[in-house]
Amino acid sequence: MTHQKYRAHDARRQDRPDGSILLTSGLTLGPIARRTTDWLVDWAAAAPDRVFLAERSGAGWREVTYAQALEMVRAIAASLAERGMGAQTPILIVSGNGVDHGLLTLAAQYIGVPTVPVAEQYALIPGAHPVLERIASVIAPRMVFADDAARYGAALALPVFEGVEKLVSTGGAAGETRFDSLLKGRGDVSALNAAVTPDTVAKYLMTSGSTSHPKGVLTTQRMMTTNQAQLKAALPFVADKPLVLLDWLPWNHVFGGSHNFNLVLSNGGTFYIDNGKPTPALAHHTIENLRMVSPSIAFNVPVGFAVLRDAMQQDESLKRQYFQNLDMLFYAGASLPQDIWADLEAMAREVRGEMPLFNSSWGLTETAPAALLQHEFTHQSGIIGVPLPGVTVKLVPADDDTRFEVRVKGDTITPGYLHDPEKTAEAFDEEGYFITGDAMKFVEPGDMNKGLKFDGRIAEEFKLITGTWVRAAGLRLEVLVKLKGLAQDVVITGADRSEVGVLIIPLPGLADGAQEADGALIVAQAAEIAQRLKPGANEGSAHAIRRAMVLAEPPSMAEGEITAKGNLNFRKLLLRRAELVERLYDNDDAATIVV
């Protein structure tokens, strides 16, 4: 492996009279597929016996080759067509990643039926059923799919699914359809496939709702096929050999379900569906799977890389298995701590004598997702790169000349939101750029090719009563470092007040033995918290935490305080806990920790 396999950045900058900056890429965009299923047709002809999808089954894997997948996709598509399904009859998918999930998705895309994958937590957690019901009432699905009838039975029995065909892979009660029965479809669907155009909606993807209620993002064929052409232009090595991916990232999110799934499909690779996750209860599944699969690309979130780092430090064979064929490590979801980066880089060099590309990117559900990508070598975490070819990034000056609000335009941008013309209109500026609400800075202002770095969400920022802006996203990360070992997460407060405060979601060690006081906790570590949060001598009011309170009740997914990704919905939590916020600013309240 040589570094020539990775393409250098070629960012182009245009400064405009209004102070905004346009960034584009000088890379050439290659051919773009008309439909996602064209990739399946092509690879079924070019590599019919190559494994496309695999999931754990007993001690081994259930494997489906490209030829088998195409045959099954056409049969399932024929069964959907026999039911009269089309663009106005979406399929709601409530279970997680799996072979049947993937085949159903492609079959629907083959004839232009939208799918709506949602977080399986909405179906598995009774308290979150109202979220699932709200989504279903907006989507109005013709069919709902769950891979296990028993596990998802309570969700399938919800009144909102009365009259909706229930499709299940295993189990099933009277009136429910077995997935295998769809494989008996024999009709000719070639004309329906030919009618699928780049503008055909392939999916409605629900936004995470971290700053608002979830919205259904229209995801077209063009968005997904163009994004893969962009990735191939920036990462030419993906076409050098068949990709091997072992991945757990959920398909109800644009990153796992569009970016990663289509990266494998478009390049004729093999997708091993990881039944593990970077949690104490499930991480061992990923370790076990890695002993059987040596990936060529690894996507993960920072906590996932931390789990793997710790495991490989104790296991030489696992370390070799992981790194020996790896061309790229990719982190997303948050900035990777530099110590984890350094440890993984040292391991890679030990195994293979060099470091694979270690990178990240930036994008949203509305941007397909990848719009910016770090595709040249760096040793610094936190860089999200430069525009991909075909994307124009508009940087609008924010509160100073080094920080910008990001807006984007191109064929990978959504046409809008399902049944919500008002939100669609609000999402675009007068020039047609999608308003992302994210802020960024240049890594080196004089060199565009050093890339951009994320600098918070504009929507999460607020002013103190003095008019001073508080950048809550960045401040939250600083507070989490100070409260390491005590806080699971924190919410910054202070809008239209004189001081910044923080609501603390405690780790078990902080909550154990605490006294509850009407939704807050009086904790033994109050003095330690105050000491850790004590502002430095040079910290102004926008960075100085002056008060804190520990929450007794964890955030509720059912009440919308937690998104499908597991992130906090800050606005919803502050609204629901408004009484606690009032108490936070009362120095006489027993639960208030004055810093």
N, C-alpha and C positions, 0 to 999 in steps of 0.2 A: 504494500500500500504506500502510495506517495502523496504528497500534499498537492500535486497537480490535479488530483481528483476533486479538489475543492476550489470553487470559483471565487476569485477575489471580488471585493465590493467595488461597485462602479456607480456611486450615487451622483446624481446631477442636481444642482441647486439653482433656483431662480428666485431672486429677491424682488418683491413687488412694492409698488409705491405706498400701499396701505400698511406696510410693515410685516405682512405675512410672507411666508417662505413656502415655495413649492419644491418638493423633493420627488425625484423619479429615479428609475434605474436605467443604466445604459446597456444592460444585458438584453439579448434577443430572445423573444418568446417563441418557442417551437410550436409544433402542431397541437391543436386542441381538439379533443374528442367531441363528438356531437352529443353522446349520451354515456353515462357511466357504464351501462350494460354492454356498450361496444367493446370495452376492455375485456369483459368476460368472454364475449364471442371470440375476440382475437386470441386470447390466451388459451381458450379451449382448443383452438386450432393449432397454435404454436407449441403448446406444452400440455397436452391433454391429461397426462398421467401425473403432473406435478400437483402436490397437495396445495390447495387454496386455503381452506378453513379447517381448523382442528380444535377440538375441545376435550377436556379430560373425560375418560370413560374407564372406570376401574383403575387398573395399574398402568394403562396406556392412554391412547388417544383415539377418539372418533375422528376420522379423517375424511374429507371430501375433496376430490381432485377437481381441477378446472372443468374437465369434460363432464364429470358427474354433476357439478354445480350448475352448469349451463342446462343440462337435461332437466334437473329438478326445478330450476328457475322458470323454464318455459312451461313445465307442467303446472306449477303453482300459479303462474300468470294466467294460464288457460282456465284454471278453476276460479280465479278471481273474475275473469272476464265472463264466465258462465253465470256469475252472480250479478252481472251488470255493473260491476264496479269500475270507477274511472276517476276523473279529476275531482269530482264532488263527493266522493265516498271514501274518506280517509280511514286508515287503519291505525288504531291506538295500540302501542306496544308498551306493556306495563312491567315486563320482566327484563332482566339484565342481559349482558352479552351472551351469545350462544350461536351455534351453527344454524339452528332453525330461525333465529332472529335475523341473522345475516341473509339467509336464503329468501325469507319472506320480504325483507327490505328490497333486495335486488329484483325479485319477481314483481313487486309493486312498481318499482322504477321502470321495469321493462315495458309496462303498458300504461304508465302515467298515473298511477294511484299514489297519492301522498301517504307517507307514513309519519306517525307522531310518536317517537320514542320518548318516554318520560322516566324520571328517576324511580327505580323500583321501591325506594323507601316510601313513596306516596301510596303504594299498594300494600306494602308489608307492615307499615306502622298505622294502627287504627286511628291514632290521633291525627294522621296526615291525610286521611280519606277525604276530608273536605277540599283539600287542594286538588286531589285527583278528580273529584266531582266538578270543581270549577273548570278545570282544563277540559274535561269531557263535554261539559255543557257548551263550551266555546267551540270545540272541534266538531262536535256532533258526528262521532265515528260510525261507520257502517259495521266495523268489525273491531274486536279487542282481542289481543293476543297475549297469552302468558304461557311460559314453557312448562309450568308445573301447576296443574289444576288445584291440588291440595294446598300448596304453599300460598297461592294467590287467590284462593277460593273466596275469602271474605271480600276482597276487592271486586272480584267478578260478580258477586251477588249484590253489589250496590244498586239502588234503584235507578241511578243514572244509566245503567247498562241494560235496563229492561228493553227487550226488542232488538238489542244489538247482538250480532252473531259472536259467540265466544269461542275462540280458537285456542286449543291447548295441545302441548306436545305429549304430556304424560298425564295419566289419570283422566278425570273428566266425568261429569254427571250427565244424566239424561238431558238432551237438548244442547249439549256442548259438542263442538266439532273437533275431531282429532286432526292434528297437523298432517299426519300421514295420508289422510284422505285427499288432501289437496294435490298430492303427487300423482293422483289418477287422472288429472286433467289432460285431455288429448286434443283440444281445439287448436286451430292455427291462429296464433297471435302475432304473426309477422306484420300484418297491416297495422295493428295497434302499436307495435314497437316502432314502426316507421313513422307513425304520427307523433311520437315523442320528440320534441324540439328542444333546443337549448333554453328556451323560455319556460318549458314545462316545470311546474313545481314538483320537486322530488320529496321534500320533507317540510313539515312545520316543526321547527325546533323551538322549544320553550326556553326563553332567557332565564338566567339563574335568579333574577329578581333581587339582587343584592341592594339595589337602591329604589326598587319599585315592584309592583306586581309583575309576575311573569307574563311575557307577551309571546305570541306565536310568530316566529320569524320565518318568512317565506324564503325557502332555500331552493334555488333553481338548479337545473342540470348545468347551465352555463357557469354558475358560481363554483360548483364542485369540479367540473372538468378543467376550467381555466386555472383554478388554484393548483391542481396537480401539474399542469404545464409550467406554471411559475416555479414550483418546487423543483421540477426536473431541470429547469434552466439554471437555477442557483446551486443545485446539488446534483451534478451530472453523474456522480457515482451510483445513484439509485438505479440506473439502467445498466450498470456494468455486470451485475450478477443478480440472481434472484434474491430478493430481500427475505430475511427471516426475522419475524417480529413476534416476541412474546409480550403480550400487553394486557393490562387490566383496566385501562382508562375507559370509563363508561361510554357506551354508544349513544346515550341520550344527550351527551354533550357534543358540541361541534368538533372538538379536538379529537376525541376518541372515535366518534362515529363517522365523521367526514374526512378529517385530515389523515388520521392513521389508517383507517379501513381502506380508504381510496388510494392511499400511497402504496399499500400492498397490492391491491387489485390492479391499479393502472400499470404497475411495473412487473406483474406476473410473479409476485412473491408468495410466501406462505405466512398466514396469520395464525399463530398459536394463541388461543384465547386463555388468558391467565385467570384461573379461579381464585387467585390470591389477591390481597390488597395490603398496603403498608399499615396494617393495624396489628396490635398484639395477637388478636385471635386468628388472623388470616395470613400473616406474613410467611408462615411456614409453607403454605401452599406454593407461593412464588419461588421459594428456595428449592422446593422439591421439583417444580417444573423446570427450573434453570439447570438442574442436574441432567435433564433430558434434552434440553434445547439450548443451543449456542446462538444467540441472536446476532444479527448484523447491524441492527439499529435498536437503541433502547430509549424509549420515552418514559418519563416518570415525573413525579412531583418531588420537591426537595426532601420531604420526609421519607419518601420511597427510596431515594438514593442514600439517605442516611441509614435506613434499615439494611440495605444491601452492603453498604460500606462496612457496617459493624459485623455482618455475617461473614464477609470475605476476609476481614482481618483475622478471623479465627479458622478459615478454611481455604487452604491453598488450592485444592482441586476446584472448588467453586469459583475462585478468582480467575483461574485459567479458563474455565469453561465460559465464564462471562465475557472476558476480554478478547479471547483468541480470534474471533471473527468480527469484532465490532468495528464498524466504520464511523458511527456517530452516537454520542450520548446527548440527549435533549431533555432539558428541564423546563417545566412550565408551571403556571399557577402562582408562583412567587419566586423571588430571587433566591438563588442557591447560596447558602453560607460558604464563604471562601475556604473554610477549613475542610468541608466535605469535598469541594472541588479539588483542593490540593491532595487530599488522600486518594481520591479516585485517579487523579492524574499520575500519582506515584505508582499506584497499582498497575495501571495500564502500561507504563514504561517498563515496569518489572516483567510483565508478561510478554510484551511484544516489541519493546525497545522504542516505542514512540506513542504519542497521544492521539487517539482518534479525535475527530472534530467534536468539541464540546460546546454546545450552543443553546440558544433559546430563540424565541420569536415573539411576536405580538399580534393579537387579533381578537376579534369578538365573534359571537354567534352571527352577527350581521355582516361580517367580512369574510366568511366562508371556511376557515378563519384566518389563515396566514396572510398578513399584509406587510409586515416587516419581518426580516429574518437575518440573524447573525450567521452568515454562511462562509466567513473566512476565519482563520485561526485567531484565537485570543486566549489569554490566560486569566482574564478578569471576569468574574461573575457579574450578573446584573445588566448585561448589554442585550438589547433586543434587536439591534441590527439596523438595516437599511431597507428601503422599499423594494418589494419584488417587482419584476418587470410587468408592466401593465397596470400598476397601481400608482396613483398620484396622491401624495400625502401633503396636505396643507397644514402648516404650522401657524397658528394664530397666537400672537403675543398674549401671554396671560398677565400676571401681576408684575413682571419685570422683563428685561430683554434677554434673559437666559432661559426662561420657562415658557412653554407653548402648549396651547390646547390643540389636540390632534383631530383633523378631519380627513376623510379619505374618499376617493372616487375610483371607479374602475368596474370591470365586468364581474368582479367577485363580490360586489356589494349588493345586499338584499334590495329588492324592489319595495319592501315595506313589511307591515305587520298584518296578520290575518284579522279581517273584520274590524280594523281600527284605522280608518283614514286620517283621523285627527293625530294619532301618535305617529303615523307615517309622515305626515306633513311636517310635524315638529322635528323629525329626525334628520332633516336635510336643510342645509342653508340655501341662500338665494342662488348660489352657483351649482347646486346639486351635489355638494359634498356631504357625506354622512357625518353627523356630529357625534363623535364617540364619547365625549365627556372625560377622556383621559388627558393627563398632562405629561409632557416629556421634556427632557433636556438633552443637549448634545453631550456626548462623552468628551469630545474636544471641539469647542465651537469653531475652531479654524480648520477642522478636517472632517468633512461630512462622512468620509468612509470609515471613521472610527465608530459611527453609528449613534443611535439614540438610547437613552435609558428612561425607564418608567419613573414618573414623579408624582403619582397619586391620581385620585379621581376628583375632578372639579366638583362633582355633586356632593362629595363628602366634606368639602371645605365649608367653613363658616366664619363669620365675623364676631369678635367680641363687641361689647357695647361701646368700646373705645374706637371701633372701626378697624382694629387690627385683624388681619386674616390669619386663621388657624388652618394649617394643612394637616387635616386629621389623619389621612392615610399614612403619611410619613411619621407623624408623631406616635401613632398607634404602634408601629414597629419598634420605635425607640423605647416605648413604655414596656412592651412585651419583653425586650431584652433586660430591662431593669427588674422586671418581676418574674424572671425565669425561675421555674420551680414552684411558683405560687399561682400564677394566672394561666388559665387555658386560653383566654382571649380577653380583650378589653374593648370598651366603647368610649370614645372621646366625647365629652360634653362641653357646653359653654356658649352655644349660639345665643347671641343677644344678652350675654351675661358679662360680668367683669373678670371672671377667672375661668381657666380651663380645669375641668374635672375629669374623672374617669370612673366608669362602672366596671367592676372586675368580675369576670366569670371564673370562679375558682377551680383550681385543681383539687383533687380529693384531700391532699395534705393540708390545704388551707381551710377547707370546709369542715373537716373532722373536728368534733368537739366545740364547734362554734355555736353561739346562741342566736336563734332566729328572732328577728324583730320586724314583723310585718313586711316580709318580702326581701329583707336585707339580713346580713349576718354581722354579728359582733364577734370579731375574730381575735385570737390571742396574739396574732402577728401584726396587729395594727401599728405598733411602734416601728417594727421592721419595714412595713410597707411605706410608712411616712419617711423613714430614713432613705430607703431606696429611691423614692420619687423626689427627694429634696432637690430643688433646682440648683444648677450651678451658678456661680457668681455672675456669669455673662449671659445667662439665659433670659430672654425677654418674655413678655406675657404670653406670646403665642406658643412658647415651648415649655412654660413653667406649669407643671401640674400642682394645683394648690389644694385639691381635695379628692378623696376616693371613697368608694363604697363597694362592698362585696355583695353580689346578688345571691339570694337564697334559692331562687328558682332558676333552673337552667333554661336556656333559650328553647323555644317551642317551634318545631317544624309545623305543627298543626296551625299555630297562630301566625305563621309566616316569618318568624324571627330567624329561621335558618333556611337557607336556600337548598336546592337539590345537590349542590356541590359541597354542602356542609359549611358554607361561608355564612357569616352573620349578615342579616338584612338590618343594617344600622338604623335606617329610618323607622322601620317597623318596631324594632326593639325600643327605641327612644320614645316612640309614640305610646306603645303599650305600657311602658314603665315610667310614664310622665310623672306620676306621683313620687316615685323614687328619685327622679331627677330633682324635683322640688326639694325633697328631703336632703339630698346631697349638698345643697347650698344652704342648709341650716346648720350652723356650727354647734347648736345645742342638741342635735339629734345624736343618739347614742351610737348609731351605726356609721356616722360620718367620720371619716379619718381626715383630719386637717393636717396638711403637709406644711 
